[in-house]
Amino acid sequence: MIRGNDMGIPEGTDRLEVYYTKSFYFDLHELGINPKDVVEYYVKYLTLHVVFKDGTHKEYTNCEEYDTDYKWPEDEKFLTENGYELPYDEHGLCQSEQDTLSSDKTGGMFDT
């Protein structure tokens, strides 16, 4: 959910985090991979691992990167000084959740 700046930033916000997706692709035709010949695959650390019907296993590292659109974030979070996320809905902070945050004085993810 993108909140945008039309509602302001909730009181108690120390940091605004924004999220974007970065996409990559493997061109199977260019790599010479026929999907009918594949029995299993996975991708880890931008390496495509393929197991073929004949039992061979190959790794492909030549993936391509799509252009990332940084104009608008896909999601955003308001975080307190202690790293707690401030809950909100289309009307702003939910009072019951705000009361919970106010009463919770234990350390957050950014406490040292």
N, C-alpha and C positions, 0 to 999 in steps of 0.2 A: 504494500500500500504506500503510495507516495502522498505524503501529507502536504508538501509545498509550503510556501511562506504566507499563504493567505490567512492562516490562523495564528501566526506568531510562533515563538519558541516557548515551550512550557517553563515555568519558573523552576529553578533547581537544575536546569540543564548545564552541564559543564562541557560536554562535547557532543557534536552532531556527527554521526557516522553515516556515510552514504555507500550504497552498494551498486556495482555494475557487473555485468557478465561479460567475460572475455571468451570468445569462441574460436575453436580450431577445427580443421577438417583434414581427413585423409582421402585423397582422390583414388578410389579403388581401381579405376580404369588405368590411371597412370602407374599405379603400383603393380599392375598385372594380377590383381586379385579378382577371381570369379567367385561371387557370393555362393554359388552352388557347390563349390569345393571346400567351403569353410564349415567345420563342425563346432568350433569354439573360438572366441576371441575376447580380449579385454584390453583396456588402455590404462597404462600407469606411467606417470611422469612423462607424458606426451610421447610415449612409445606404444605403438599398436602391436600386440602379440596375437598371432594367428596360428591356430592348429588346423591343418588341412586333413581331408578325408584319408589321404595316403599316410598320415601319421607324422608328417613333417611339421615343425614349428618354426615360424619366421617372425622376426621383429622388424618393424618399420618405424623410423624416426623422422622421416621427411613429411611432416604435416605442414599445412598452410594455415595462416592466421587470418581470420576475418578482421575487418576494420571494426573497432569498438566505438560505439556511439556514446560519447560522454556528455551529450547535451542534457539529458535528464537521468537521474539515478533511478534504478528499478525499485529500490527500497531505501529507507533511512531509519535511524534510531536515535533517540535522545538519551544520553547517558549522564548519570550524576557523577560527581567528583570521585565517588567510590566505585564507579563502573556499573552501577545498577541501571537497567533500562527503565526509563519513565514510560509507563503505559499511557496510551491515549486512544481515543476513538475519533470519529468525525466531529465531535463536539469539544475535543480537548481532553484533558486528563480525567480519568474516571475517579470520582471521589473515594470510593471504597478501596481502590487500588492505591490511591495517594495516601490514605490513612495507613494502609499496610506498610508502605515505604517509610512513612514518617516514624512508625513505631519500631521499625527494624534498624537497630543501631549496630548490628554486627558488620564486620568488614566485608568489603566488596573485592572484586577482582583486581583493583588497582591499589589496594592497601599494601603498604610495605612493612 
